[in-house]
Amino acid sequence: MINIKKMVTAALFIAIGVVLPLAFHTIPNAGRIFLPMHIPVLLCGLVCGFPYGLACGIITPLLANPLTGMPPAAMLPAMTVELAAYGFISSLLMRYTPVKDMFARVHVSLIGAMLIGRVFFGLVNAVIFNAGEYSMQMWLTASFVTALPGIAIQLAVIPAVVFALQKSKLIELE
């Protein structure tokens, strides 16, 4: 029964990942600034664990693109890899971080996944899709400078949602 609950929860996060960006994309460049698709994928990894976080990270952008046109086709491969890394790494760190305090473990898992996902995003762009054209400055600007409001939102909202879900007994963290 637990797997069914995790599957339904992951499906809900995928649906949120498709719909939530629509609210932000009325503002020009809002997706790159506020990172709305990242939030449900990171939540899924933290809450549902592996393999649900990984699946959410892969399915969300691949489903959102034909339904909403976001992320754009040019960004789809790199963003799919980035979101897959978020879901996978956040679930692994949540499970294997040797920290007893749940507050600290959620934050370590979230920050670790955010950093590693951005590295994957940069690597995919630098090696495969923009080979020779993608610089460290472009990566830092896209991953951190432009995305700073989204990073702040993730750090504020995601732990609060995780703990609210846990407090309401909708989820049980291991």
Secondary structure, DSSP 8 states (H G I E B T S, - for coil): -HHHHHHHHHHHHHHHHHHHHHHHTTSTTHHHHH-TTHHHHHHHHHHH-TTHHHHHHHHHHHHHHHHH--S-TTTHHHHHHHHHHHHHHHHHHHHH-----HHHHHHHHHHHHHHHHHHHHHHHIIIIISTTT--HHHHHIIIIITTHHHHHHHHHHHHHHHHHHHHTTS----
